[in-house]
Amino acid sequence: MDEQLHMQRSGAGFPVDKPLDALIADHNFVRQMFERFLNTQDMNVRQEAGPRIIELLEMHAQLEETVFYPAVHDVDAGLVDHSEHEHQEARQLMNQLKGMDVGDPQYEQLMRQLSDAVMHHVQSEEQQLFPKVMQAGLDMTALGVQMQAYEASMVSAAARASDRPGQGR
C-alpha cells in the first residue's frame, strides 16, 4: 500500500483500536486525490494522480474484501453484499482506465464515473454500514489488528514488487 496513504491516517500509522477510523481516513484521502485529478487541467498532475487513485482503491478494496467484510458480514449481510457489488462495479471502471492513456478524452469521463461510484459507496459505508458495525459489539481492536497485519503484508509485497527490475514505476 502506498506509504503516503499509510502515514495519512495518523502519526502512528494504523489505529488498531479504531479500524473504522482507518477506513474513513482512506476514504478521505481518495476523495482528495479525486478532487486533485478532476479539478486540474495540468497533465502532469493527472498523470500522477490517475494511476495512483486506481492503486489506492485496489488496495483499499482488497483490505475490505479480505479482512473487514468477512468480519462484519453478519452485522448486515445485505449491506456487505451490496458493498462488495459496488467494489466489482468500481473494479470494472478501474480496469478500463488501466488500459488507457491519461490524456485520452474518455479517461476523464471514466474517472468522473469512478469518482461518483466510489463517493456513493463511501457514503453508504460511512452512513449505514459503519454505524451498525459500531453498535454490533464486535472486538474492534481484534479487527484492527487483523486489518493492520493484512495492510502491512500488502505494503511489504508492494515494496518487494517495486524493487524487482522491470517491476517499478
C-alpha positions in Angstrom: 0.0 0.0 0.0 1.1 3.5 -0.7 3.2 4.8 2.2 1.7 8.2 1.9 -1.8 6.7 2.5 -0.4 4.6 5.4 1.0 7.8 7.0 -2.0 9.9 6.1 -4.1 8.3 8.8 -2.1 9.4 11.8 1.5 9.8 13.0 1.2 6.3 14.4 0.0 4.6 11.2 -2.9 2.2 11.5 -5.1 2.9 14.6 -5.7 -0.7 15.7 -8.3 0.2 18.3 -10.3 2.2 15.7 -10.2 0.4 12.4 -13.2 2.3 11.1 -11.2 5.5 11.5 -8.5 4.0 9.3 -11.1 3.2 6.6 -12.6 6.7 6.9 -9.1 8.2 6.6 -8.6 6.1 3.4 -11.9 7.4 2.1 -10.9 11.0 2.8 -7.5 10.6 1.1 -9.0 9.0 -2.0 -11.6 11.8 -2.1 -8.8 14.4 -2.0 -7.0 12.5 -4.8 -10.1 12.5 -7.0 -10.6 16.3 -6.4 -6.9 16.9 -7.3 -7.4 14.9 -10.5 -10.8 16.3 -11.5 -10.1 20.0 -10.7 -7.0 20.5 -12.8 -6.1 20.5 -16.4 -2.4 20.1 -15.6 -1.5 16.9 -17.4 1.5 16.2 -15.1 -0.8 16.2 -12.0 -3.3 14.0 -13.8 -0.6 11.5 -14.9 0.5 11.2 -11.3 -2.9 11.2 -9.7 -4.9 9.0 -12.1 -2.9 5.8 -11.7 -2.3 6.5 -8.0 -6.1 6.7 -7.4 -6.5 3.3 -9.0 -3.7 1.8 -7.0 -5.1 3.2 -3.7 -8.6 2.0 -4.5 -7.4 -1.5 -5.4 -5.5 -1.9 -2.1 -8.3 -0.4 0.0 -10.9 -2.7 -1.7 -8.6 -5.7 -1.1 -8.3 -4.8 2.6 -12.0 -4.5 3.0 -12.9 -7.6 1.0 -10.2 -9.9 2.6 -10.5 -8.8 6.3 -13.2 -6.2 7.0 -16.2 -7.5 5.1 -15.9 -11.1 6.3 -15.5 -9.9 9.9 -18.7 -7.7 9.7 -20.8 -9.7 7.3 -23.2 -11.0 10.0 -23.8 -7.4 11.2 -25.7 -6.7 8.0 -25.2 -9.2 5.2 -27.3 -7.2 2.7 -25.2 -4.1 3.2 -21.9 -6.0 3.0 -23.0 -7.9 -0.1 -24.1 -4.5 -1.7 -20.7 -3.0 -0.8 -18.9 -6.0 -2.5 -21.1 -5.5 -5.6 -20.1 -1.8 -5.7 -16.5 -2.8 -5.5 -17.0 -5.0 -8.6 -18.5 -2.1 -10.5 -15.6 0.2 -9.5 -13.1 -2.6 -10.5 -14.6 -2.7 -14.0 -14.1 1.0 -14.4 -10.6 0.8 -13.0 -9.7 -2.0 -15.4 -10.9 0.2 -18.3 -8.8 3.1 -17.0 -5.7 1.0 -16.7 -5.8 0.3 -20.4 -6.0 3.9 -21.4 -3.7 6.9 -21.6 -4.4 9.6 -19.1 -4.6 12.1 -22.0 -7.4 10.2 -23.7 -10.6 12.3 -23.6 -12.6 9.3 -22.4 -10.2 8.9 -19.4 -11.6 11.9 -17.6 -15.1 10.8 -18.3 -14.4 7.3 -16.8 -12.6 8.9 -13.9 -15.6 11.0 -13.1 -17.8 7.9 -13.3 -15.4 6.1 -11.0 -15.4 9.1 -8.6 -19.2 9.2 -8.5 -19.4 5.4 -7.9 -16.7 5.5 -5.2 -18.2 8.5 -3.4 -21.7 6.8 -3.4 -20.0 3.7 -2.0 -18.1 5.7 0.7 -21.4 7.5 1.8 -23.2 4.1 2.0 -20.4 2.6 4.2 -20.0 5.6 6.4 -23.7 6.4 6.9 -25.1 2.9 7.0 -22.6 0.1 7.5 -20.1 1.7 9.9 -22.7 2.8 12.5 -24.2 -0.7 12.5 -20.7 -2.2 13.0 -20.0 0.2 15.9 -23.2 -0.9 17.6 -22.7 -4.6 17.0 -20.3 -5.1 19.9 -17.5 -6.6 17.8 -14.0 -6.6 19.2 -12.8 -3.6 17.2 -9.2 -4.0 18.5 -9.0 -7.6 17.2 -10.4 -6.5 13.9 -8.0 -3.6 13.8 -5.0 -5.9 14.5 -6.1 -8.2 11.6 -6.5 -5.2 9.3 -3.2 -3.8 10.3 -1.4 -7.1 9.7 -3.0 -7.5 6.3 -2.1 -3.9 5.4 1.5 -4.4 6.5 1.7 -7.5 4.3 0.4 -5.5 1.3 2.9 -2.7 2.0 5.7 -5.3 2.2 4.6 -7.1 -1.0 4.3 -3.8 -2.9 7.8 -2.7 -1.7 9.3 -6.1 -2.9 7.5 -5.8 -6.2 8.8 -2.2 -6.8 12.3 -3.4 -6.0 12.3 -6.0 -8.8 13.9 -4.9 -12.1 11.2 -4.0 -14.6 8.5 -4.0 -11.9 9.0 -0.5 -10.5 7.2 2.6 -11.7 
